[in-house]
């Protein structure tokens, strides 16, 4: 004979497990996306290292900022992924 409260707790771990899996997939996808953004920014910065005019200087600065943002996002989502995976 089961109690009414037992049925709710039996379903909960499955729901939590599926939520964790969804979060892992979401964070992994976001890591992949930001890694591509970072890779593109890095290639542009390496390829076009000469700045000829003010537009190129500003453009390069914007690309460098985006590259730094991508690296920060990668670290952030990897940290979140590690937290979700540990639990």
MILUM-810032 format. One line per 5 residues: number of its first residue (from 1); their letters; for each residue x, y, z of N, C-alpha, C, O. Coordinates in steps of 0.1 Angstrom, whole numbers, padded with zeros to 4 digits. Each point is the difference from the previous one (the first is absolute). Layout:
# MILUM-810032
NUM> A> X:Y:Z:X:Y:Z:X:Y:Z:X:Y:Z ~ ... $
This chain:
# MILUM-810032
1> XXXXX> 0008:-0012:0000:-0008:0012:0000:0009:0012:0000:0009:0002:0008 ~ -0012:0007:-0017:0008:0012:-0001:-0007:0012:0005:-0013:0001:-0001 ~ 0020:0009:0006:-0006:0012:0005:-0001:0010:-0011:0007:-0001:-0010 ~ -0016:0010:0011:-0002:0010:-0011:0012:0008:-0002:0003:0004:-0011 ~ 0005:-0001:0022:0012:0008:-0002:0011:-0007:-0006:0009:0006:-0006 $
6> XXXXX> -0009:-0020:0006:0011:-0008:-0006:-0001:0001:-0015:0011:0000:-0007 ~ -0022:0000:0001:-0002:0001:-0014:0007:0012:-0006:0006:0000:-0010 ~ -0008:0012:0017:0006:0012:-0005:0015:0000:0001:0007:0006:-0009 ~ -0001:-0012:0019:0014:-0001:0001:0007:-0009:-0010:0011:0002:-0004 ~ -0019:-0012:0000:0006:-0010:-0010:0001:0007:-0014:0009:-0003:-0007 $
11> XXXXX> -0018:0011:0004:0000:0007:-0013:0010:0012:0000:0005:0003:-0011 ~ -0002:0002:0022:0008:0012:0001:0014:-0002:-0005:0005:0008:-0008 ~ 0002:-0019:0012:0014:-0002:-0005:0000:-0001:-0016:0010:0005:-0006 ~ -0020:-0011:0000:0000:-0001:-0014:-0002:0014:-0006:0007:0003:-0010 ~ -0015:0005:0015:-0002:0014:-0005:0012:0008:0002:0004:0007:-0009 $
16> XXXXX> 0003:-0008:0020:0012:0007:0003:0011:-0005:-0009:0008:0008:-0006 ~ -0007:-0021:0004:0010:-0006:-0010:-0002:0005:-0014:0010:0003:-0007 ~ -0023:-0002:0003:-0002:0005:-0014:0003:0015:-0001:0005:0004:-0010 ~ -0008:0003:0021:0004:0015:0000:0015:0002:-0001:0005:0008:-0007 ~ 0002:-0016:0014:0015:0000:0000:0005:-0003:-0014:0009:0007:-0005 $
21> XXXXX> -0015:-0017:-0001:0005:-0004:-0013:-0003:0011:-0010:0008:0003:-0009 ~ -0020:0004:0010:-0003:0011:-0009:0010:0012:0003:0004:0006:-0010 ~ -0001:-0004:0022:0009:0011:0003:0014:-0003:-0006:0007:0008:-0005 ~ -0003:-0021:0007:0013:-0004:-0006:0001:0002:-0015:0010:0005:-0005 ~ -0021:-0009:-0002:-0001:0002:-0014:0000:0015:-0004:0007:0004:-0009 $
26> XXXXX> -0014:0004:0016:-0001:0014:-0002:0014:0007:0002:0004:0007:-0009 ~ 0002:-0010:0020:0013:0006:0003:0011:-0005:-0011:0008:0008:-0004 ~ -0009:-0021:0001:0010:-0005:-0010:-0002:0007:-0014:0010:0003:-0006 ~ -0023:-0001:0003:-0002:0007:-0013:0005:0014:0000:0006:0005:-0009 ~ -0009:0002:0020:0005:0014:0001:0015:0001:0000:0006:0009:-0005 $
31> XXXXX> 0001:-0019:0012:0014:-0001:-0001:0005:-0001:-0014:0009:0007:-0004 ~ -0015:-0016:-0004:0004:-0002:-0014:-0002:0013:-0008:0009:0003:-0008 ~ -0020:0004:0010:-0003:0012:-0007:0011:0010:0003:0005:0007:-0009 ~ -0003:-0004:0022:0010:0010:0004:0014:-0004:-0004:0008:0009:-0003 ~ -0005:-0022:0002:0013:-0004:-0004:0002:0003:-0015:0011:0004:-0004 $
36> XXXXX> -0022:-0005:-0004:0001:0004:-0014:0002:0015:-0002:0007:0005:-0008 ~ -0014:0003:0017:0001:0014:-0001:0015:0004:0004:0006:0008:-0007 ~ -0001:-0014:0017:0014:0002:0004:0010:-0003:-0011:0009:0007:-0002 ~ -0012:-0019:-0004:0009:-0005:-0010:0001:0010:-0012:0010:0003:-0006 ~ -0022:0002:0002:-0001:0009:-0011:0007:0014:0004:0007:0005:-0009 $
41> XXXXX> -0010:-0001:0021:0007:0013:0004:0015:-0002:0000:0007:0009:-0004 ~ -0002:-0020:0009:0014:-0002:0001:0006:-0001:-0014:0011:0006:-0002 ~ -0017:-0012:-0007:0005:-0001:-0014:0000:0014:-0006:0010:0003:-0007 ~ -0020:0005:0009:0000:0013:-0006:0011:0009:0006:0007:0007:-0007 ~ -0005:-0008:0020:0010:0008:0007:0014:-0004:-0005:0009:0008:-0001 $
46> XXXXX> -0007:-0021:-0001:0013:-0005:-0005:0003:0003:-0014:0011:0004:-0004 ~ -0022:-0005:-0005:0002:0002:-0014:0002:0015:-0004:0008:0003:-0008 ~ -0016:0005:0015:0000:0014:-0004:0006:0008:0012:-0007:0007:0007 ~ 0020:-0008:-0006:0007:0006:0012:0004:0014:-0003:0005:0007:0009 ~ -0006:-0002:-0021:0004:0013:-0004:-0012:0009:0000:-0010:-0003:-0006 $
51> XXXXX> 0011:0014:0013:-0011:0010:0000:0004:0012:-0009:0010:0006:0003 ~ -0018:-0003:-0013:0004:0010:-0010:-0007:0013:0003:0006:0011:-0003 ~ -0018:-0011:0007:-0008:0012:0002:-0008:-0001:0013:0000:-0010:0007 ~ -0007:0021:-0004:-0008:0001:0012:-0011:-0011:0001:-0003:-0006:0010 ~ -0003:0003:-0022:-0011:-0010:-0001:0006:-0013:0004:-0006:-0008:0008 $
56> XXXXX> 0017:0004:-0013:0006:-0013:0003:0004:-0001:0015:0000:-0011:0006 ~ 0005:0022:-0001:0004:0000:0014:-0013:-0002:0009:0000:-0009:0009 ~ -0011:0016:-0012:-0012:-0002:0007:-0006:-0014:-0002:-0005:-0007:0010 ~ 0006:0002:-0022:-0005:-0013:-0003:0008:-0011:0007:-0006:-0010:0006 ~ 0019:0011:-0006:0008:-0009:0007:-0003:0000:0015:0000:-0010:0007 $
61> XXXXX> -0002:0022:-0001:-0003:0001:0014:-0013:-0007:0003:-0002:-0007:0010 ~ -0008:0009:-0019:-0013:-0007:0002:0002:-0015:-0001:-0007:-0007:0008 ~ 0015:0002:-0017:0002:-0014:-0001:0007:-0006:0012:-0003:-0010:0005 ~ 0013:0018:0000:0007:-0004:0012:-0009:-0001:0012:0001:-0009:0008 ~ -0010:0019:-0007:-0010:0000:0011:-0009:-0012:-0001:-0003:-0007:0010 $
66> XXXXX> -0001:0004:-0022:-0009:-0012:-0002:0007:-0013:0003:-0006:-0009:0006 ~ 0019:0009:-0010:0008:-0012:0003:0001:-0002:0015:-0001:-0011:0005 ~ 0004:0022:0003:0001:-0001:0014:-0013:-0004:0007:0000:-0008:0009 ~ -0011:0013:-0015:-0013:-0003:0005:-0003:-0015:-0002:-0005:-0007:0009 ~ 0009:0002:-0021:-0002:-0015:-0003:0008:-0008:0010:-0005:-0010:0005 $
71> XXXXX> 0017:0014:-0002:0008:-0008:0010:-0006:0000:0014:0000:-0010:0007 ~ -0005:0022:-0004:-0007:0001:0013:-0013:-0009:0001:-0002:-0007:0010 ~ -0005:0007:-0021:-0013:-0008:-0001:0004:-0015:0000:-0007:-0008:0007 ~ 0018:0004:-0013:0004:-0014:0000:0003:-0004:0014:-0004:-0011:0005 ~ 0012:0019:0002:0003:-0003:0014:-0012:-0001:0009:-0001:-0009:0008 $
76> XXXXX> -0008:0018:-0010:-0013:0001:0008:-0008:-0013:-0002:-0004:-0006:0009 ~ 0002:0002:-0022:-0009:-0011:-0003:0008:-0013:0004:-0007:-0010:0004 ~ 0020:0009:-0004:0007:-0012:0004:-0001:-0001:0016:-0002:-0011:0005 ~ 0002:0023:0001:-0002:-0001:0015:-0014:-0004:0003:-0002:-0009:0010 ~ -0008:0014:-0017:-0014:-0005:0003:-0002:-0015:-0003:-0006:-0007:0007 $
81> XXXXX> 0012:0003:-0018:0000:-0014:-0004:0006:-0009:0011:-0005:-0011:0003 ~ 0016:0015:0002:0007:-0007:0011:-0009:-0001:0012:0000:-0010:0007 ~ -0007:0021:-0003:-0008:0000:0011:-0012:-0010:-0002:-0004:-0007:0010 ~ -0002:0007:-0021:-0011:-0008:-0003:0004:-0015:-0001:-0007:-0009:0005 ~ 0019:0007:-0010:0005:-0014:-0001:0003:-0006:0013:-0002:-0012:0002 $
86> XX> 0007:0020:0007:0004:-0004:0013:-0012:-0004:0009:0001:-0009:0008 ~ -0012:0015:-0010:-0012:-0003:0008:-0007:-0012:-0003:-0010:-0004:0007 $
